[in-house]
Amino acid sequence: MTGVSLDKKSVSLVVGETETLQATVTPDNADNKSITYSSSDATIASVTPKAGKITAIKEGNVDITVTTEDGNKTDVSKVAVKAESGE
């Protein structure tokens, strides 16, 4: 395995919105393509560990990291969460 990359390097969300990240593991013929997503602060934005679905919880900035099971290769998407409009 040579690495992993996310389709979005940065995401902007409003509290309550969701976005799903897509990760690509290289090479295409890697034996183990298992990955895990994590949030640097799950009180601001959470992410499902396998599907990569981000949920914006409160205003702030977090890093969503995808990590390969094989080799611990990583990539990061920076997420900016803004308060609901009108607040």
PyMOL Python script that loads the backbone (N, CA, C, O; Angstrom):
from pymol import cmd

cmd.read_pdbstr("""\
ATOM      1  N   MET A   1       0.845  -1.175   0.000  1.00  0.00           N
ATOM      2  CA  MET A   1       0.000   0.000   0.000  1.00  0.00           C
ATOM      3  C   MET A   1       0.889   1.237   0.000  1.00  0.00           C
ATOM      4  O   MET A   1       1.866   1.313   0.746  1.00  0.00           O
ATOM      5  N   THR A   2       0.543   2.199  -0.841  1.00  0.00           N
ATOM      6  CA  THR A   2       1.351   3.406  -0.911  1.00  0.00           C
ATOM      7  C   THR A   2       0.691   4.596  -0.236  1.00  0.00           C
ATOM      8  O   THR A   2       1.388   5.527   0.167  1.00  0.00           O
ATOM      9  N   GLY A   3      -0.628   4.599  -0.101  1.00  0.00           N
ATOM     10  CA  GLY A   3      -1.237   5.741   0.559  1.00  0.00           C
ATOM     11  C   GLY A   3      -2.747   5.779   0.474  1.00  0.00           C
ATOM     12  O   GLY A   3      -3.400   4.856  -0.011  1.00  0.00           O
ATOM     13  N   VAL A   4      -3.274   6.894   0.969  1.00  0.00           N
ATOM     14  CA  VAL A   4      -4.715   7.141   0.957  1.00  0.00           C
ATOM     15  C   VAL A   4      -4.914   8.633   0.715  1.00  0.00           C
ATOM     16  O   VAL A   4      -4.132   9.455   1.193  1.00  0.00           O
ATOM     17  N   SER A   5      -5.963   8.981  -0.030  1.00  0.00           N
ATOM     18  CA  SER A   5      -6.260  10.392  -0.249  1.00  0.00           C
ATOM     19  C   SER A   5      -7.755  10.628  -0.169  1.00  0.00           C
ATOM     20  O   SER A   5      -8.556   9.779  -0.561  1.00  0.00           O
ATOM     21  N   LEU A   6      -8.119  11.797   0.346  1.00  0.00           N
ATOM     22  CA  LEU A   6      -9.518  12.192   0.463  1.00  0.00           C
ATOM     23  C   LEU A   6      -9.924  13.049  -0.728  1.00  0.00           C
ATOM     24  O   LEU A   6      -9.100  13.755  -1.310  1.00  0.00           O
ATOM     25  N   ASP A   7     -11.207  12.979  -1.085  1.00  0.00           N
ATOM     26  CA  ASP A   7     -11.695  13.741  -2.235  1.00  0.00           C
ATOM     27  C   ASP A   7     -11.828  15.227  -1.938  1.00  0.00           C
ATOM     28  O   ASP A   7     -11.834  16.038  -2.864  1.00  0.00           O
ATOM     29  N   LYS A   8     -11.934  15.603  -0.662  1.00  0.00           N
ATOM     30  CA  LYS A   8     -12.064  17.019  -0.285  1.00  0.00           C
ATOM     31  C   LYS A   8     -11.023  17.338   0.782  1.00  0.00           C
ATOM     32  O   LYS A   8     -10.986  16.695   1.831  1.00  0.00           O
ATOM     33  N   LYS A   9     -10.175  18.336   0.513  1.00  0.00           N
ATOM     34  CA  LYS A   9      -9.149  18.749   1.485  1.00  0.00           C
ATOM     35  C   LYS A   9      -9.710  19.724   2.508  1.00  0.00           C
ATOM     36  O   LYS A   9      -9.136  19.903   3.582  1.00  0.00           O
ATOM     37  N   SER A  10     -10.845  20.361   2.173  1.00  0.00           N
ATOM     38  CA  SER A  10     -11.500  21.251   3.129  1.00  0.00           C
ATOM     39  C   SER A  10     -13.002  21.220   2.874  1.00  0.00           C
ATOM     40  O   SER A  10     -13.460  21.056   1.744  1.00  0.00           O
ATOM     41  N   VAL A  11     -13.754  21.383   3.961  1.00  0.00           N
ATOM     42  CA  VAL A  11     -15.218  21.341   3.902  1.00  0.00           C
ATOM     43  C   VAL A  11     -15.748  22.445   4.800  1.00  0.00           C
ATOM     44  O   VAL A  11     -15.247  22.641   5.907  1.00  0.00           O
ATOM     45  N   SER A  12     -16.759  23.169   4.331  1.00  0.00           N
ATOM     46  CA  SER A  12     -17.446  24.171   5.152  1.00  0.00           C
ATOM     47  C   SER A  12     -18.882  23.712   5.364  1.00  0.00           C
ATOM     48  O   SER A  12     -19.596  23.406   4.409  1.00  0.00           O
ATOM     49  N   LEU A  13     -19.293  23.669   6.617  1.00  0.00           N
ATOM     50  CA  LEU A  13     -20.646  23.229   6.956  1.00  0.00           C
ATOM     51  C   LEU A  13     -21.290  24.216   7.917  1.00  0.00           C
ATOM     52  O   LEU A  13     -20.604  24.952   8.626  1.00  0.00           O
ATOM     53  N   VAL A  14     -22.622  24.221   7.928  1.00  0.00           N
ATOM     54  CA  VAL A  14     -23.404  24.949   8.917  1.00  0.00           C
ATOM     55  C   VAL A  14     -23.863  23.924   9.943  1.00  0.00           C
ATOM     56  O   VAL A  14     -24.121  22.771   9.598  1.00  0.00           O
ATOM     57  N   VAL A  15     -23.967  24.340  11.211  1.00  0.00           N
ATOM     58  CA  VAL A  15     -24.402  23.433  12.277  1.00  0.00           C
ATOM     59  C   VAL A  15     -25.640  22.661  11.823  1.00  0.00           C
ATOM     60  O   VAL A  15     -26.615  23.251  11.358  1.00  0.00           O
ATOM     61  N   GLY A  16     -25.589  21.335  11.964  1.00  0.00           N
ATOM     62  CA  GLY A  16     -26.705  20.474  11.580  1.00  0.00           C
ATOM     63  C   GLY A  16     -26.537  19.831  10.209  1.00  0.00           C
ATOM     64  O   GLY A  16     -27.203  18.842   9.904  1.00  0.00           O
ATOM     65  N   GLU A  17     -25.659  20.379   9.387  1.00  0.00           N
ATOM     66  CA  GLU A  17     -25.439  19.809   8.053  1.00  0.00           C
ATOM     67  C   GLU A  17     -24.535  18.588   8.114  1.00  0.00           C
ATOM     68  O   GLU A  17     -23.819  18.368   9.091  1.00  0.00           O
ATOM     69  N   THR A  18     -24.586  17.797   7.043  1.00  0.00           N
ATOM     70  CA  THR A  18     -23.708  16.632   6.928  1.00  0.00           C
ATOM     71  C   THR A  18     -22.994  16.655   5.580  1.00  0.00           C
ATOM     72  O   THR A  18     -23.436  17.303   4.631  1.00  0.00           O
ATOM     73  N   GLU A  19     -21.891  15.940   5.525  1.00  0.00           N
ATOM     74  CA  GLU A  19     -21.104  15.796   4.299  1.00  0.00           C
ATOM     75  C   GLU A  19     -20.391  14.454   4.410  1.00  0.00           C
ATOM     76  O   GLU A  19     -19.969  14.060   5.497  1.00  0.00           O
ATOM     77  N   THR A  20     -20.258  13.755   3.295  1.00  0.00           N
ATOM     78  CA  THR A  20     -19.552  12.472   3.317  1.00  0.00           C
ATOM     79  C   THR A  20     -18.273  12.571   2.513  1.00  0.00           C
ATOM     80  O   THR A  20     -18.280  12.992   1.356  1.00  0.00           O
ATOM     81  N   LEU A  21     -17.168  12.174   3.142  1.00  0.00           N
ATOM     82  CA  LEU A  21     -15.875  12.152   2.470  1.00  0.00           C
ATOM     83  C   LEU A  21     -15.669  10.804   1.800  1.00  0.00           C
ATOM     84  O   LEU A  21     -16.131   9.775   2.293  1.00  0.00           O
ATOM     85  N   GLN A  22     -14.976  10.819   0.684  1.00  0.00           N
ATOM     86  CA  GLN A  22     -14.615   9.594  -0.027  1.00  0.00           C
ATOM     87  C   GLN A  22     -13.096   9.455   0.002  1.00  0.00           C
ATOM     88  O   GLN A  22     -12.370  10.382  -0.356  1.00  0.00           O
ATOM     89  N   ALA A  23     -12.633   8.298   0.430  1.00  0.00           N
ATOM     90  CA  ALA A  23     -11.192   8.044   0.465  1.00  0.00           C
ATOM     91  C   ALA A  23     -10.815   7.078  -0.644  1.00  0.00           C
ATOM     92  O   ALA A  23     -11.563   6.150  -0.954  1.00  0.00           O
ATOM     93  N   THR A  24      -9.647   7.303  -1.240  1.00  0.00           N
ATOM     94  CA  THR A  24      -9.115   6.412  -2.261  1.00  0.00           C
ATOM     95  C   THR A  24      -7.805   5.827  -1.754  1.00  0.00           C
ATOM     96  O   THR A  24      -6.860   6.555  -1.450  1.00  0.00           O
ATOM     97  N   VAL A  25      -7.761   4.495  -1.668  1.00  0.00           N
ATOM     98  CA  VAL A  25      -6.556   3.797  -1.237  1.00  0.00           C
ATOM     99  C   VAL A  25      -5.762   3.405  -2.487  1.00  0.00           C
ATOM    100  O   VAL A  25      -6.316   2.885  -3.456  1.00  0.00           O
ATOM    101  N   THR A  26      -4.455   3.666  -2.441  1.00  0.00           N
ATOM    102  CA  THR A  26      -3.599   3.296  -3.574  1.00  0.00           C
ATOM    103  C   THR A  26      -2.520   2.328  -3.110  1.00  0.00           C
ATOM    104  O   THR A  26      -2.087   2.414  -1.961  1.00  0.00           O
ATOM    105  N   PRO A  27      -2.080   1.433  -3.941  1.00  0.00           N
ATOM    106  CA  PRO A  27      -2.536   1.217  -5.319  1.00  0.00           C
ATOM    107  C   PRO A  27      -3.908   0.548  -5.364  1.00  0.00           C
ATOM    108  O   PRO A  27      -4.409   0.078  -4.342  1.00  0.00           O
ATOM    109  N   ASP A  28      -4.511   0.507  -6.547  1.00  0.00           N
ATOM    110  CA  ASP A  28      -5.837  -0.082  -6.723  1.00  0.00           C
ATOM    111  C   ASP A  28      -5.881  -1.545  -6.306  1.00  0.00           C
ATOM    112  O   ASP A  28      -6.925  -2.042  -5.883  1.00  0.00           O
ATOM    113  N   ASN A  29      -4.754  -2.233  -6.422  1.00  0.00           N
ATOM    114  CA  ASN A  29      -4.733  -3.663  -6.121  1.00  0.00           C
ATOM    115  C   ASN A  29      -4.233  -3.966  -4.698  1.00  0.00           C
ATOM    116  O   ASN A  29      -3.814  -5.090  -4.419  1.00  0.00           O
ATOM    117  N   ALA A  30      -4.275  -2.980  -3.810  1.00  0.00           N
ATOM    118  CA  ALA A  30      -3.854  -3.197  -2.422  1.00  0.00           C
ATOM    119  C   ALA A  30      -4.683  -4.317  -1.808  1.00  0.00           C
ATOM    120  O   ALA A  30      -5.896  -4.383  -2.006  1.00  0.00           O
ATOM    121  N   ASP A  31      -4.022  -5.193  -1.063  1.00  0.00           N
ATOM    122  CA  ASP A  31      -4.714  -6.327  -0.433  1.00  0.00           C
ATOM    123  C   ASP A  31      -5.692  -5.881   0.638  1.00  0.00           C
ATOM    124  O   ASP A  31      -6.793  -6.423   0.737  1.00  0.00           O
ATOM    125  N   ASN A  32      -5.303  -4.896   1.442  1.00  0.00           N
ATOM    126  CA  ASN A  32      -6.139  -4.452   2.558  1.00  0.00           C
ATOM    127  C   ASN A  32      -6.480  -2.982   2.352  1.00  0.00           C
ATOM    128  O   ASN A  32      -5.628  -2.109   2.510  1.00  0.00           O
ATOM    129  N   LYS A  33      -7.741  -2.717   1.996  1.00  0.00           N
ATOM    130  CA  LYS A  33      -8.179  -1.336   1.763  1.00  0.00           C
ATOM    131  C   LYS A  33      -9.000  -0.795   2.934  1.00  0.00           C
ATOM    132  O   LYS A  33      -9.706   0.203   2.787  1.00  0.00           O
ATOM    133  N   SER A  34      -8.912  -1.448   4.093  1.00  0.00           N
ATOM    134  CA  SER A  34      -9.680  -1.005   5.265  1.00  0.00           C
ATOM    135  C   SER A  34      -9.165   0.340   5.768  1.00  0.00           C
ATOM    136  O   SER A  34      -7.960   0.558   5.884  1.00  0.00           O
ATOM    137  N   ILE A  35     -10.108   1.236   6.065  1.00  0.00           N
ATOM    138  CA  ILE A  35      -9.778   2.571   6.555  1.00  0.00           C
ATOM    139  C   ILE A  35     -10.664   2.917   7.737  1.00  0.00           C
ATOM    140  O   ILE A  35     -11.714   2.310   7.950  1.00  0.00           O
ATOM    141  N   THR A  36     -10.217   3.908   8.503  1.00  0.00           N
ATOM    142  CA  THR A  36     -11.000   4.423   9.625  1.00  0.00           C
ATOM    143  C   THR A  36     -10.919   5.941   9.603  1.00  0.00           C
ATOM    144  O   THR A  36      -9.845   6.509   9.406  1.00  0.00           O
ATOM    145  N   TYR A  37     -12.066   6.603   9.807  1.00  0.00           N
ATOM    146  CA  TYR A  37     -12.122   8.054   9.906  1.00  0.00           C
ATOM    147  C   TYR A  37     -12.182   8.457  11.374  1.00  0.00           C
ATOM    148  O   TYR A  37     -12.764   7.748  12.195  1.00  0.00           O
ATOM    149  N   SER A  38     -11.569   9.613  11.703  1.00  0.00           N
ATOM    150  CA  SER A  38     -11.652  10.131  13.066  1.00  0.00           C
ATOM    151  C   SER A  38     -11.693  11.655  13.026  1.00  0.00           C
ATOM    152  O   SER A  38     -11.231  12.281  12.072  1.00  0.00           O
ATOM    153  N   SER A  39     -12.259  12.238  14.087  1.00  0.00           N
ATOM    154  CA  SER A  39     -12.370  13.693  14.218  1.00  0.00           C
ATOM    155  C   SER A  39     -11.427  14.166  15.314  1.00  0.00           C
ATOM    156  O   SER A  39     -11.280  13.506  16.343  1.00  0.00           O
ATOM    157  N   SER A  40     -10.783  15.323  15.089  1.00  0.00           N
ATOM    158  CA  SER A  40      -9.903  15.873  16.119  1.00  0.00           C
ATOM    159  C   SER A  40     -10.707  16.443  17.286  1.00  0.00           C
ATOM    160  O   SER A  40     -10.160  16.610  18.376  1.00  0.00           O
ATOM    161  N   ASP A  41     -11.996  16.746  17.083  1.00  0.00           N
ATOM    162  CA  ASP A  41     -12.870  17.224  18.161  1.00  0.00           C
ATOM    163  C   ASP A  41     -14.308  16.861  17.829  1.00  0.00           C
ATOM    164  O   ASP A  41     -14.988  17.583  17.100  1.00  0.00           O
ATOM    165  N   ALA A  42     -14.765  15.742  18.365  1.00  0.00           N
ATOM    166  CA  ALA A  42     -16.109  15.241  18.051  1.00  0.00           C
ATOM    167  C   ALA A  42     -17.216  16.100  18.646  1.00  0.00           C
ATOM    168  O   ALA A  42     -18.387  15.875  18.340  1.00  0.00           O
ATOM    169  N   THR A  43     -16.882  17.086  19.495  1.00  0.00           N
ATOM    170  CA  THR A  43     -17.921  17.991  19.998  1.00  0.00           C
ATOM    171  C   THR A  43     -18.248  19.068  18.967  1.00  0.00           C
ATOM    172  O   THR A  43     -19.306  19.694  19.040  1.00  0.00           O
ATOM    173  N   ILE A  44     -17.343  19.292  17.999  1.00  0.00           N
ATOM    174  CA  ILE A  44     -17.578  20.265  16.929  1.00  0.00           C
ATOM    175  C   ILE A  44     -18.143  19.572  15.698  1.00  0.00           C
ATOM    176  O   ILE A  44     -19.138  20.022  15.130  1.00  0.00           O
ATOM    177  N   ALA A  45     -17.514  18.482  15.287  1.00  0.00           N
ATOM    178  CA  ALA A  45     -18.004  17.697  14.151  1.00  0.00           C
ATOM    179  C   ALA A  45     -17.640  16.240  14.386  1.00  0.00           C
ATOM    180  O   ALA A  45     -16.490  15.911  14.676  1.00  0.00           O
ATOM    181  N   SER A  46     -18.633  15.378  14.258  1.00  0.00           N
ATOM    182  CA  SER A  46     -18.379  13.946  14.402  1.00  0.00           C
ATOM    183  C   SER A  46     -18.267  13.329  13.020  1.00  0.00           C
ATOM    184  O   SER A  46     -18.699  13.916  12.028  1.00  0.00           O
ATOM    185  N   VAL A  47     -17.683  12.139  12.965  1.00  0.00           N
ATOM    186  CA  VAL A  47     -17.564  11.433  11.690  1.00  0.00           C
ATOM    187  C   VAL A  47     -17.766   9.948  11.954  1.00  0.00           C
ATOM    188  O   VAL A  47     -17.269   9.407  12.943  1.00  0.00           O
ATOM    189  N   THR A  48     -18.501   9.294  11.056  1.00  0.00           N
ATOM    190  CA  THR A  48     -18.683   7.850  11.211  1.00  0.00           C
ATOM    191  C   THR A  48     -17.368   7.167  10.854  1.00  0.00           C
ATOM    192  O   THR A  48     -16.743   7.519   9.853  1.00  0.00           O
ATOM    193  N   PRO A  49     -16.938   6.187  11.663  1.00  0.00           N
ATOM    194  CA  PRO A  49     -15.593   5.629  11.488  1.00  0.00           C
ATOM    195  C   PRO A  49     -15.362   4.903  10.164  1.00  0.00           C
ATOM    196  O   PRO A  49     -14.231   4.882   9.678  1.00  0.00           O
ATOM    197  N   LYS A  50     -16.382   4.316   9.574  1.00  0.00           N
ATOM    198  CA  LYS A  50     -16.191   3.554   8.328  1.00  0.00           C
ATOM    199  C   LYS A  50     -16.728   4.283   7.100  1.00  0.00           C
ATOM    200  O   LYS A  50     -16.115   4.216   6.034  1.00  0.00           O
ATOM    201  N   ALA A  51     -17.870   4.985   7.227  1.00  0.00           N
ATOM    202  CA  ALA A  51     -18.504   5.614   6.062  1.00  0.00           C
ATOM    203  C   ALA A  51     -17.982   7.021   5.772  1.00  0.00           C
ATOM    204  O   ALA A  51     -18.129   7.513   4.653  1.00  0.00           O
ATOM    205  N   GLY A  52     -17.372   7.678   6.768  1.00  0.00           N
ATOM    206  CA  GLY A  52     -16.838   9.016   6.544  1.00  0.00           C
ATOM    207  C   GLY A  52     -17.875  10.110   6.490  1.00  0.00           C
ATOM    208  O   GLY A  52     -17.645  11.156   5.884  1.00  0.00           O
ATOM    209  N   LYS A  53     -19.031   9.881   7.124  1.00  0.00           N
ATOM    210  CA  LYS A  53     -20.092  10.902   7.129  1.00  0.00           C
ATOM    211  C   LYS A  53     -19.860  11.867   8.288  1.00  0.00           C
ATOM    212  O   LYS A  53     -19.878  11.477   9.456  1.00  0.00           O
ATOM    213  N   ILE A  54     -19.640  13.137   7.940  1.00  0.00           N
ATOM    214  CA  ILE A  54     -19.390  14.186   8.928  1.00  0.00           C
ATOM    215  C   ILE A  54     -20.721  14.820   9.310  1.00  0.00           C
ATOM    216  O   ILE A  54     -21.557  15.087   8.447  1.00  0.00           O
ATOM    217  N   THR A  55     -20.917  15.061  10.608  1.00  0.00           N
ATOM    218  CA  THR A  55     -22.075  15.803  11.097  1.00  0.00           C
ATOM    219  C   THR A  55     -21.570  17.014  11.872  1.00  0.00           C
ATOM    220  O   THR A  55     -20.823  16.872  12.839  1.00  0.00           O
ATOM    221  N   ALA A  56     -21.984  18.214  11.439  1.00  0.00           N
ATOM    222  CA  ALA A  56     -21.580  19.452  12.103  1.00  0.00           C
ATOM    223  C   ALA A  56     -22.421  19.636  13.367  1.00  0.00           C
ATOM    224  O   ALA A  56     -23.651  19.624  13.302  1.00  0.00           O
ATOM    225  N   ILE A  57     -21.760  19.807  14.518  1.00  0.00           N
ATOM    226  CA  ILE A  57     -22.455  19.878  15.803  1.00  0.00           C
ATOM    227  C   ILE A  57     -22.472  21.294  16.368  1.00  0.00           C
ATOM    228  O   ILE A  57     -23.518  21.787  16.789  1.00  0.00           O
ATOM    229  N   LYS A  58     -21.303  21.951  16.375  1.00  0.00           N
ATOM    230  CA  LYS A  58     -21.249  23.334  16.860  1.00  0.00           C
ATOM    231  C   LYS A  58     -20.144  24.071  16.120  1.00  0.00           C
ATOM    232  O   LYS A  58     -19.306  23.458  15.459  1.00  0.00           O
ATOM    233  N   GLU A  59     -20.153  25.395  16.240  1.00  0.00           N
ATOM    234  CA  GLU A  59     -19.203  26.233  15.517  1.00  0.00           C
ATOM    235  C   GLU A  59     -17.764  25.931  15.938  1.00  0.00           C
ATOM    236  O   GLU A  59     -17.475  25.739  17.119  1.00  0.00           O
ATOM    237  N   GLY A  60     -16.872  25.893  14.950  1.00  0.00           N
ATOM    238  CA  GLY A  60     -15.459  25.665  15.221  1.00  0.00           C
ATOM    239  C   GLY A  60     -14.771  25.019  14.031  1.00  0.00           C
ATOM    240  O   GLY A  60     -15.357  24.879  12.957  1.00  0.00           O
ATOM    241  N   ASN A  61     -13.520  24.627  14.235  1.00  0.00           N
ATOM    242  CA  ASN A  61     -12.724  23.993  13.187  1.00  0.00           C
ATOM    243  C   ASN A  61     -12.164  22.668  13.691  1.00  0.00           C
ATOM    244  O   ASN A  61     -11.688  22.576  14.822  1.00  0.00           O
ATOM    245  N   VAL A  62     -12.226  21.649  12.847  1.00  0.00           N
ATOM    246  CA  VAL A  62     -11.684  20.339  13.199  1.00  0.00           C
ATOM    247  C   VAL A  62     -10.970  19.740  12.000  1.00  0.00           C
ATOM    248  O   VAL A  62     -11.166  20.156  10.858  1.00  0.00           O
ATOM    249  N   ASP A  63     -10.142  18.760  12.292  1.00  0.00           N
ATOM    250  CA  ASP A  63      -9.515  17.957  11.249  1.00  0.00           C
ATOM    251  C   ASP A  63     -10.174  16.589  11.247  1.00  0.00           C
ATOM    252  O   ASP A  63     -10.297  15.951  12.292  1.00  0.00           O
ATOM    253  N   ILE A  64     -10.597  16.140  10.070  1.00  0.00           N
ATOM    254  CA  ILE A  64     -11.084  14.770   9.912  1.00  0.00           C
ATOM    255  C   ILE A  64      -9.948  14.001   9.253  1.00  0.00           C
ATOM    256  O   ILE A  64      -9.484  14.360   8.171  1.00  0.00           O
ATOM    257  N   THR A  65      -9.508  12.942   9.918  1.00  0.00           N
ATOM    258  CA  THR A  65      -8.375  12.154   9.435  1.00  0.00           C
ATOM    259  C   THR A  65      -8.844  10.783   9.005  1.00  0.00           C
ATOM    260  O   THR A  65      -9.629  10.141   9.702  1.00  0.00           O
ATOM    261  N   VAL A  66      -8.365  10.333   7.854  1.00  0.00           N
ATOM    262  CA  VAL A  66      -8.600   8.956   7.416  1.00  0.00           C
ATOM    263  C   VAL A  66      -7.270   8.225   7.568  1.00  0.00           C
ATOM    264  O   VAL A  66      -6.216   8.734   7.185  1.00  0.00           O
ATOM    265  N   THR A  67      -7.340   7.015   8.138  1.00  0.00           N
ATOM    266  CA  THR A  67      -6.142   6.213   8.390  1.00  0.00           C
ATOM    267  C   THR A  67      -6.337   4.821   7.814  1.00  0.00           C
ATOM    268  O   THR A  67      -7.380   4.199   8.015  1.00  0.00           O
ATOM    269  N   THR A  68      -5.331   4.333   7.097  1.00  0.00           N
ATOM    270  CA  THR A  68      -5.412   2.975   6.561  1.00  0.00           C
ATOM    271  C   THR A  68      -5.060   1.982   7.665  1.00  0.00           C
ATOM    272  O   THR A  68      -4.213   2.253   8.515  1.00  0.00           O
ATOM    273  N   GLU A  69      -5.726   0.828   7.635  1.00  0.00           N
ATOM    274  CA  GLU A  69      -5.422  -0.228   8.598  1.00  0.00           C
ATOM    275  C   GLU A  69      -4.032  -0.792   8.331  1.00  0.00           C
ATOM    276  O   GLU A  69      -3.284  -1.108   9.256  1.00  0.00           O
ATOM    277  N   ASP A  70      -3.702  -0.913   7.051  1.00  0.00           N
ATOM    278  CA  ASP A  70      -2.411  -1.450   6.642  1.00  0.00           C
ATOM    279  C   ASP A  70      -1.428  -0.305   6.430  1.00  0.00           C
ATOM    280  O   ASP A  70      -1.565   0.452   5.469  1.00  0.00           O
ATOM    281  N   GLY A  71      -0.447  -0.165   7.306  1.00  0.00           N
ATOM    282  CA  GLY A  71       0.594   0.842   7.129  1.00  0.00           C
ATOM    283  C   GLY A  71       0.332   2.176   7.796  1.00  0.00           C
ATOM    284  O   GLY A  71       1.218   3.030   7.824  1.00  0.00           O
ATOM    285  N   ASN A  72      -0.869   2.380   8.337  1.00  0.00           N
ATOM    286  CA  ASN A  72      -1.217   3.630   9.022  1.00  0.00           C
ATOM    287  C   ASN A  72      -0.942   4.877   8.181  1.00  0.00           C
ATOM    288  O   ASN A  72      -0.448   5.879   8.698  1.00  0.00           O
ATOM    289  N   LYS A  73      -1.262   4.816   6.890  1.00  0.00           N
ATOM    290  CA  LYS A  73      -1.156   5.989   6.019  1.00  0.00           C
ATOM    291  C   LYS A  73      -2.348   6.905   6.329  1.00  0.00           C
ATOM    292  O   LYS A  73      -3.435   6.420   6.641  1.00  0.00           O
ATOM    293  N   THR A  74      -2.145   8.232   6.244  1.00  0.00           N
ATOM    294  CA  THR A  74      -3.218   9.156   6.598  1.00  0.00           C
ATOM    295  C   THR A  74      -3.382  10.261   5.566  1.00  0.00           C
ATOM    296  O   THR A  74      -2.480  10.552   4.781  1.00  0.00           O
ATOM    297  N   ASP A  75      -4.578  10.874   5.595  1.00  0.00           N
ATOM    298  CA  ASP A  75      -4.851  12.116   4.885  1.00  0.00           C
ATOM    299  C   ASP A  75      -5.841  12.880   5.749  1.00  0.00           C
ATOM    300  O   ASP A  75      -6.582  12.288   6.534  1.00  0.00           O
ATOM    301  N   VAL A  76      -5.849  14.209   5.597  1.00  0.00           N
ATOM    302  CA  VAL A  76      -6.657  15.061   6.465  1.00  0.00           C
ATOM    303  C   VAL A  76      -7.521  16.001   5.631  1.00  0.00           C
ATOM    304  O   VAL A  76      -7.086  16.534   4.610  1.00  0.00           O
ATOM    305  N   SER A  77      -8.759  16.190   6.094  1.00  0.00           N
ATOM    306  CA  SER A  77      -9.645  17.208   5.540  1.00  0.00           C
ATOM    307  C   SER A  77      -9.956  18.195   6.659  1.00  0.00           C
ATOM    308  O   SER A  77     -10.352  17.799   7.755  1.00  0.00           O
ATOM    309  N   LYS A  78      -9.773  19.483   6.375  1.00  0.00           N
ATOM    310  CA  LYS A  78     -10.059  20.516   7.372  1.00  0.00           C
ATOM    311  C   LYS A  78     -11.524  20.912   7.242  1.00  0.00           C
ATOM    312  O   LYS A  78     -12.001  21.250   6.159  1.00  0.00           O
ATOM    313  N   VAL A  79     -12.231  20.863   8.380  1.00  0.00           N
ATOM    314  CA  VAL A  79     -13.667  21.159   8.388  1.00  0.00           C
ATOM    315  C   VAL A  79     -13.920  22.423   9.199  1.00  0.00           C
ATOM    316  O   VAL A  79     -13.514  22.521  10.357  1.00  0.00           O
ATOM    317  N   ALA A  80     -14.591  23.382   8.586  1.00  0.00           N
ATOM    318  CA  ALA A  80     -15.001  24.615   9.266  1.00  0.00           C
ATOM    319  C   ALA A  80     -16.507  24.563   9.450  1.00  0.00           C
ATOM    320  O   ALA A  80     -17.262  24.445   8.485  1.00  0.00           O
ATOM    321  N   VAL A  81     -16.941  24.654  10.723  1.00  0.00           N
ATOM    322  CA  VAL A  81     -18.374  24.628  11.029  1.00  0.00           C
ATOM    323  C   VAL A  81     -18.780  26.035  11.455  1.00  0.00           C
ATOM    324  O   VAL A  81     -18.189  26.634  12.354  1.00  0.00           O
ATOM    325  N   LYS A  82     -19.799  26.536  10.784  1.00  0.00           N
ATOM    326  CA  LYS A  82     -20.319  27.864  11.100  1.00  0.00           C
ATOM    327  C   LYS A  82     -21.671  27.724  11.797  1.00  0.00           C
ATOM    328  O   LYS A  82     -22.391  26.744  11.606  1.00  0.00           O
ATOM    329  N   ALA A  83     -21.996  28.733  12.611  1.00  0.00           N
ATOM    330  CA  ALA A  83     -23.289  28.741  13.287  1.00  0.00           C
ATOM    331  C   ALA A  83     -24.394  28.849  12.260  1.00  0.00           C
ATOM    332  O   ALA A  83     -24.175  29.286  11.130  1.00  0.00           O
ATOM    333  N   GLU A  84     -25.586  28.445  12.667  1.00  0.00           N
ATOM    334  CA  GLU A  84     -26.732  28.541  11.761  1.00  0.00           C
ATOM    335  C   GLU A  84     -26.919  29.990  11.319  1.00  0.00           C
ATOM    336  O   GLU A  84     -26.698  30.920  12.094  1.00  0.00           O
ATOM    337  N   SER A  85     -27.324  30.165  10.077  1.00  0.00           N
ATOM    338  CA  SER A  85     -27.521  31.521   9.561  1.00  0.00           C
ATOM    339  C   SER A  85     -28.619  32.220  10.352  1.00  0.00           C
ATOM    340  O   SER A  85     -29.615  31.605  10.733  1.00  0.00           O
ATOM    341  N   GLY A  86     -28.425  33.513  10.595  1.00  0.00           N
ATOM    342  CA  GLY A  86     -29.412  34.274  11.336  1.00  0.00           C
ATOM    343  C   GLY A  86     -29.111  34.361  12.821  1.00  0.00           C
ATOM    344  O   GLY A  86     -29.811  35.063  13.551  1.00  0.00           O
ATOM    345  N   GLU A  87     -28.092  33.667  13.277  1.00  0.00           N
ATOM    346  CA  GLU A  87     -27.743  33.737  14.701  1.00  0.00           C
ATOM    347  C   GLU A  87     -26.750  34.850  14.960  1.00  0.00           C
ATOM    348  O   GLU A  87     -26.341  35.060  16.102  1.00  0.00           O
TER     349      GLU A  87
END
""", "prot")
cmd.dss("prot")
cmd.show_as("cartoon", "prot")
cmd.util.cbc("prot")
cmd.orient("prot")
